[in-house]
Amino acid sequence: MPIYTYECKSCGQKFDLLINVGAGKEEMKCTKCNSKDIKKIFAPFNTGPGNDSSSGPSCPTGTCNLG
């Protein structure tokens, strides 16, 4: 089941919802004010600290000694 980030148009609360594949829109409401006037917003994927491949040493050949 995917998780989507939403923003309430009534109170401005941002929250995540775990959405069932067959879920109807009637189940989607703000976690703060219970308004159904919400919109899906873009939330970048976060892999957590230390998982950014653009930082730290690189080894293009795959034979580098990282120890």
N, C-alpha and C positions, 0 to 999 in steps of 0.2 A: 504494500500500500504506500503510495507516495505521500510525502509531507509537503504542503504548500504554505507559503506565508501570505497572510491577508492583512488588510488595513480596514478598520471600520470607518465608514464615511460619516457616521454620527458622532463618535467620540474621539477618533484618531488613534485608538489602540491598535498596535501591531501584534499579531499572534500567529502561531503555526497551527495548522489543522492536518491531522492524519485522515486522508480521504479514502474511503472504500471505493472500489471500482464501480459498483452499482449504486453508490450513494446519490440521493437526490439533493437538490439545492435547499430543500426545507430543513435539512440537518445542519446547514452551515450558518452560524451566527457568531457575533462578537462574544468573546469570552468575558468581557467586562460589562457591557450594557445589554447584551442579548439582541442587539439590532441585527436584522438580516441584510442591511444595506452595507455590504462589504465588497471589497475589490481585491483581486489577486495582485500581489506586487512582486517584482523581481527580487530574489534573494540569492546572492552569489553562493556557490558551493564552498564550504569550508572543510578542509581536510584536517584541520587541527594544527597545533604548533609543531614545527620541525618537519613538516611534510611538504614544504615549498621547494620544488626541485630547482628553482632559479637561484636559491641561496646555497652557499657552501661549495665544496670542491666538485669538479665534474671530471668524468673519465670517458672521453668519447670512444676509446678503443675497447673498453671493458676489461682491460688487463692491468689497470692501475692498482697499486697497493694502498688501500685506504686505512690500514691498521696502524 
